[in-house]
Amino acid sequence: MTKSVNVAQLKANLSRYLREARRGTRVVVRDRNTPIAEIRRLGLPASPIERLAAEGKVVPATKTLAQIKISRVRKPVDVQTSLTDIRESIE
C-alpha cells in the first residue's frame, strides 16, 4: 500500500507516518505536489516488481526489450480467432 503526503503534513504527523511505514506502507513525500522522497520499512524492496518478486507473485524479466528478437508474421493473423481457440483449448 502507498500513501502520499505533503511536507507540512509529514512534519505535523511524523510519528504516525513512521508507524505506517513500519507496518509496510510506503509513504511518498511530496513538495508542491512533486514526489521528493519515500519512507518505507527497511528491507522492503524499493520497486513494485522487486516487491512482487519477493512475494513470489512475478518472475523478473531476464532480458531487456532491446534484447528480445521479434519476428514478423508471414501471413495475416486473426487475433480474435486465435484467442478464442486458446481459450477453448484451456476449458
Number of C-alpha atoms within 10 A of each C-alpha: 8 13 14 15 18 17 18 12 13 18 11 10 12 13 11 11 21 18 12 19 21 15 11 17 18 21 22 19 21 18 12 9 11 10 13 12 12 16 18 21 17 10 7 15 14 13 9 9 15 15 14 14 14 13 9 9 10 12 11 10 8 7 8 7 9 7 8 8 7 8 6 6 7 6 6 6 9 8 9 9 10 11 11 10 11 11 10 9 8 6 5
